[in-house]
Amino acid sequence: MLELYHFWDSPCCFKVRTVLAELELEWTERYVMTVHFDHLQPDYQKLNPHCRVPTLVHDGLAVMQSSVIAEYLNDQFGNGGLTPKSPAGSAAMREWMADEQEYLFPLIVPMSFNTMMKLRVKAYGLEQLVEWSKRHPDQARAKDYLERVSGPADMDAITAAEKKFIWHMERLETRLRKTGGPWICGDDFSLADISIAPLLDRIEYLDRSRLYDNLPAVAGWYRRMKERPAFMKAAPPYEYRMWGPKKPVPAQQVDAAAAGHTFPSD
Ligand SMILES: N[C@@H](CCC(=O)N[C@@H](CS)C(=O)NCC(=O)O)C(=O)O
């Protein structure tokens, strides 16, 4: 049995759901409502000491770190089919997967925090966020979170992250042109494609497609990714997407008691 502890609008979870969908695996959903700090509660911490999503549990074995989960599923159920056969191809795949973890995902964080997470104050009201933050086991961090989420957007952090993100996209453009595509590892569709594409999904929903749109090879590659049935199946359904530039907060304050898994819109 495969259980996935996940949050729909998380690029790391999107990556794992795409692998599950590519391999046509059935999985049981264990939803972690990060807005309510479910991921910091003792039961979840026993499973994932880092208190992050996703975590995969396969017949009682907990596997964490999205890229590790992706490789685990590919080895266990996919006969390694999502890894290029040649050592050079496999090295390129791992290099891009490492880049996603080490550089790209951390650049998504300030962009998301400053343009998406802050909308929660508007949607729920600060009092409600204070109430939920009482569940945070580290109250100093909870206080810091509340200050940051209710303070002004750090535009400099967004600009700096965008600039670095473009640098990585230009590198991807060069790679795709060099191999001729259609995938990051040339003819081999791989875990590298599955790892990077959810970040472009987030960029798109942050209304920042301009960070890759004028790079034709990257834009074409992402278009191909979005046409894959597995990617479509793994993508967050609209109602589970967080509020952001492309999904406005409803005009009326959201009923906190009714706030569950989804982020309602008008
Ligand atoms: N390297 C980890 C990163 C996991 C991660 O940071 N997940 C985010 C969601 S995309 C999370 O759990 N955020 C909650 C928090 O940091 O408190 C992975 O790829 O699994």
The ligand as an SDF file (V2000), in Angstrom:
LIG
                    3D

 20 19  0  0  0  0  0  0  0  0999 V2000
   13.8210   18.9860    0.1350 N   0  0  0  0  0  0  0  0  0  0  0  0
   12.4840   18.7310    0.5750 C   0  0  0  0  0  0  0  0  0  0  0  0
   11.7550   20.0340    0.7680 C   0  0  0  0  0  0  0  0  0  0  0  0
   10.3570   19.8180    1.3130 C   0  0  0  0  0  0  0  0  0  0  0  0
    9.6420   21.1220    1.5940 C   0  0  0  0  0  0  0  0  0  0  0  0
   10.2610   22.1570    1.9220 O   0  0  0  0  0  0  0  0  0  0  0  0
    8.3230   21.0750    1.4840 N   0  0  0  0  0  0  0  0  0  0  0  0
    7.5180   22.2550    1.7590 C   0  0  0  0  0  0  0  0  0  0  0  0
    6.3060   22.2660    0.8460 C   0  0  0  0  0  0  0  0  0  0  0  0
    6.7900   22.4320   -0.8470 S   0  0  0  0  0  0  0  0  0  0  0  0
    7.0800   22.2160    3.2080 C   0  0  0  0  0  0  0  0  0  0  0  0
    6.9110   21.1710    3.7870 O   0  0  0  0  0  0  0  0  0  0  0  0
    6.8840   23.4030    3.7900 N   0  0  0  0  0  0  0  0  0  0  0  0
    6.4190   23.5400    5.1350 C   0  0  0  0  0  0  0  0  0  0  0  0
    7.4300   24.2180    6.0190 C   0  0  0  0  0  0  0  0  0  0  0  0
    8.5560   24.4580    5.5930 O   0  0  0  0  0  0  0  0  0  0  0  0
    7.0760   24.4770    7.1600 O   0  0  0  0  0  0  0  0  0  0  0  0
   11.7560   17.8410   -0.4580 C   0  0  0  0  0  0  0  0  0  0  0  0
   12.0390   17.9590   -1.6500 O   0  0  0  0  0  0  0  0  0  0  0  0
   10.9230   17.0190   -0.0580 O   0  0  0  0  0  0  0  0  0  0  0  0
  1  2  1  0
  2  3  1  0
  2 18  1  0
  3  4  1  0
  4  5  1  0
  5  6  2  0
  5  7  1  0
  7  8  1  0
  8  9  1  0
  8 11  1  0
  9 10  1  0
 11 12  2  0
 11 13  1  0
 13 14  1  0
 14 15  1  0
 15 16  2  0
 15 17  1  0
 18 19  2  0
 18 20  1  0
M  END
$$$$
